[in-house]
Amino acid sequence: MHSENLQNLLVSAERENKMKQSTFEALLRVYVRLEEIVEELNNLSDNAVDLGDYDDASLLQARANILYEQMENLDFVISELEG
């Protein structure tokens, strides 16, 4: 799921009324934040590699991977709640 799909999901969930709108909106906001954090961590990791800081790069990438897994889990939850 990408940010551009969030509005469509929001409209769809609103029509379906399968959960509180505020809950759905909160989940989407968290997903977007996680997406931004993962992107930032990946960029920082790439920069660390460019500087030869491989330990830092590895740590940053590991954190990005963990948060990406959480994004995937959240995407699944949102999809299930949606319909």
N, C-alpha and C positions, 0 to 999 in steps of 0.2 A: 504494500500500500504506500502510495506517495501522497504528499501534502495536497496535490491537486484533486485527489479523490475524496478528501475528507468532507468537502461540502456535499458531494453527492451522497455519501454515507449518512450524513446528518439529515438531509432531506428525506432520505429513504426511511430512516429510523423514526423520524417524526411522523411520517405517514402510517407506519406500522404500529406505533405506540406500544412497542414491546418492552420498553423500559423507560424510566424517568429520563426526560430530555437532559436534565442537568448531569446525570450519571454518564450518559453517552458522550456529551460534550467534554466532560472531564477526562474520560478515557482517550478521546481524540487529542486533547491538548497534551496529555502526557506522552502519547505516541509521537507527536510532532516534536516535543522537547527532546525525547530520547533520540529521535532521528538527527536532530541538530547536534546533540552531544556526541553521538557516534561519529558523525562527519568531522567534528572538531578533533576528536581523539585520533581518528585516522590521519587527518592532516598533520597533527602534531607528531604522530609516529613517523610519517613520511619525512618530515623536517628533521627529526632526530636521526633517521637513517642517513640523510644527506650530510649531516654533520658528523657521522661516524659514532653517534651515541646509541649503540646497538642495544644496551641494557635498557635504556629509557624507551627506545622504540618498541622493544618487546613488551615492556610493561604497559605502555599506552595501547598497543595493539590488543593485548590480552583483555584489557578493560573494555575496549571498543567491542570485542567479540562477545563478551559477557552481556553487555548492554544490547547488542544486536539480537542476541538470543531472547532477551526480554521483550524486545520489540516484536519479534516473531510471535511470541506467546501472547502478547497483548493484541496483536493483529488477529490472532485466532479467536480470542475472547470477544473482541469487537464484532467480528464476523458472525460468531455464534449468537451473540445478543441481538445482532441486527436481523437475523432471520434465518 
